[in-house]
């Protein structure tokens, strides 16, 4: 399986879209608290439609809880603050991709601990939309795995 990990997500529409993405890909979606919304938020349900029942979604109290329970084998920190291009990495089944909150990204202490990958952007751009970024990285990893039925 591939693992999509959202660290303290803030925008319900993005999380809802990623519930839908993970259900359609067969990836696991890991949500690390605190959230910037209630998990019952109408915007989350609208964006995720009825996919929450089809998706594999796990919630964690904090990052340490995630590490202890999920035990990721290979964890990539996805950030605009690193230089390794996401398309230049050979992905494996079981890889995990950690994405930070929409307004502030991953904390530096996490970026210092895990290999980082980034998506190329035009100079002067700050960042891509979270759900777009997750989709791009997830589909590249899945493509490399020949779209194996996860």
C-alpha positions as CSV (number, residue, x, y, z in Angstrom):
1,X,0.0,0.0,0.0
2,X,0.9,3.6,-0.4
3,X,0.3,5.9,2.6
4,X,-0.8,9.5,2.3
5,X,-0.2,11.3,5.6
6,X,-1.7,14.7,6.4
7,X,0.0,16.5,9.4
8,X,-2.5,18.8,11.1
9,X,-4.7,19.5,8.0
10,X,-6.6,22.8,8.2
11,X,-9.0,22.9,5.2
12,X,-11.8,20.4,5.1
13,X,-12.3,20.5,1.4
14,X,-8.7,19.4,0.8
15,X,-9.1,16.5,3.3
16,X,-12.4,15.5,1.7
17,X,-10.8,15.5,-1.7
18,X,-8.0,13.3,-0.4
19,X,-10.5,10.9,1.1
20,X,-11.9,10.5,-2.3
21,X,-8.4,10.1,-3.9
22,X,-7.3,7.5,-1.4
23,X,-10.5,5.5,-1.9
24,X,-10.0,5.5,-5.7
25,X,-6.3,4.6,-5.5
26,X,-6.5,2.1,-2.7
27,X,-4.1,4.1,-0.6
28,X,-4.3,4.6,3.1
29,X,-5.0,8.1,4.4
30,X,-3.5,9.0,7.8
31,X,-4.8,12.1,9.5
32,X,-2.7,13.6,12.3
33,X,-4.4,15.9,14.8
34,X,-5.1,18.6,15.6
35,X,-7.3,19.4,12.6
36,X,-8.4,22.9,11.6
37,X,-12.0,21.6,11.3
38,X,-14.4,19.1,12.8
39,X,-14.2,15.7,11.1
40,X,-18.0,15.9,10.7
41,X,-17.7,19.3,8.8
42,X,-20.2,19.6,6.0
43,X,-17.4,20.8,3.6
44,X,-15.4,17.7,4.3
45,X,-18.4,15.4,3.6
46,X,-19.2,17.3,0.4
47,X,-15.7,17.1,-1.0
48,X,-15.3,13.4,0.0
49,X,-18.8,12.6,-1.1
50,X,-19.7,9.1,0.1
51,X,-16.1,7.9,-0.2
52,X,-15.3,7.9,3.5
53,X,-16.8,4.4,3.9
54,X,-14.7,3.2,0.9
55,X,-11.4,4.8,2.1
56,X,-9.0,3.5,4.6
57,X,-8.7,6.5,6.9
58,X,-6.9,6.4,10.3
59,X,-6.7,9.3,12.8
60,X,-3.9,9.9,15.2
61,X,-3.6,12.2,18.2
62,X,-0.2,13.6,17.2
63,X,2.9,12.8,15.2
64,X,4.4,10.5,17.9
65,X,1.1,8.5,17.9
66,X,1.3,8.2,14.1
67,X,4.9,7.0,14.3
68,X,4.1,4.5,17.0
69,X,1.0,3.0,15.5
70,X,1.7,3.3,11.7
71,X,5.4,2.4,11.9
72,X,6.2,3.8,8.5
73,X,9.1,2.0,6.7
74,X,10.0,4.9,4.4
75,X,8.6,8.3,5.1
76,X,9.1,11.2,2.7
77,X,8.5,14.7,3.9
78,X,6.9,16.7,1.1
79,X,7.8,20.4,1.2
80,X,8.6,23.4,-0.9
81,X,11.5,23.9,1.4
82,X,13.6,21.0,0.1
83,X,15.4,20.4,-3.2
84,X,14.9,16.7,-4.1
85,X,12.5,16.4,-7.1
86,X,9.7,14.0,-6.3
87,X,10.0,12.5,-9.8
88,X,13.7,11.5,-9.3
89,X,12.9,9.0,-6.5
90,X,12.2,5.3,-7.0
91,X,9.2,4.5,-4.9
92,X,8.2,1.2,-3.3
93,X,5.1,-0.4,-1.9
94,X,4.6,0.8,1.6
95,X,6.1,4.2,1.1
96,X,4.5,7.0,3.1
97,X,4.2,10.7,2.1
98,X,3.9,13.3,4.8
99,X,2.3,16.6,3.9
100,X,2.1,19.6,6.2
101,X,-0.7,22.1,7.1
102,X,-1.8,24.3,4.3
103,X,-0.8,27.6,5.9
104,X,2.6,26.7,7.3
105,X,3.9,23.4,6.0
106,X,5.9,20.8,8.0
107,X,7.9,21.9,11.0
108,X,11.6,22.1,10.5
109,X,12.3,19.4,13.1
110,X,10.3,16.9,10.9
111,X,12.1,18.1,7.7
112,X,15.4,17.5,9.4
113,X,14.5,13.9,10.3
114,X,13.2,12.5,7.0
115,X,14.2,12.6,3.4
116,X,12.4,15.4,1.7
117,X,10.8,15.7,-1.8
118,X,9.4,18.6,-3.6
119,X,7.4,19.5,-6.7
120,X,9.0,21.9,-9.2
121,X,7.4,25.3,-9.4
122,X,8.1,28.6,-11.1
123,X,10.5,30.8,-9.3
124,X,8.7,33.0,-6.8
125,X,5.8,30.6,-6.3
126,X,5.1,29.7,-2.6
127,X,3.3,26.4,-2.9
128,X,0.7,24.3,-4.6
129,X,-2.8,23.4,-3.3
130,X,-2.4,20.6,-0.8
131,X,-4.9,18.2,-2.5
132,X,-3.2,18.9,-5.9
133,X,0.3,18.2,-4.4
134,X,-0.8,15.0,-2.8
135,X,-2.4,13.8,-6.0
136,X,0.7,14.5,-8.1
137,X,3.0,12.7,-5.7
138,X,0.6,9.8,-5.1
139,X,0.0,9.1,-8.8
140,X,3.7,9.3,-9.6
141,X,4.5,6.7,-7.0
142,X,1.5,4.5,-8.2
143,X,2.7,4.9,-11.8
144,X,6.1,3.7,-10.9
145,X,4.5,0.7,-9.3
146,X,2.7,0.0,-12.6
147,X,-0.7,1.0,-11.0
148,X,-0.6,-2.2,-9.0
149,X,-4.0,-2.9,-7.4
150,X,-3.3,-1.6,-3.9
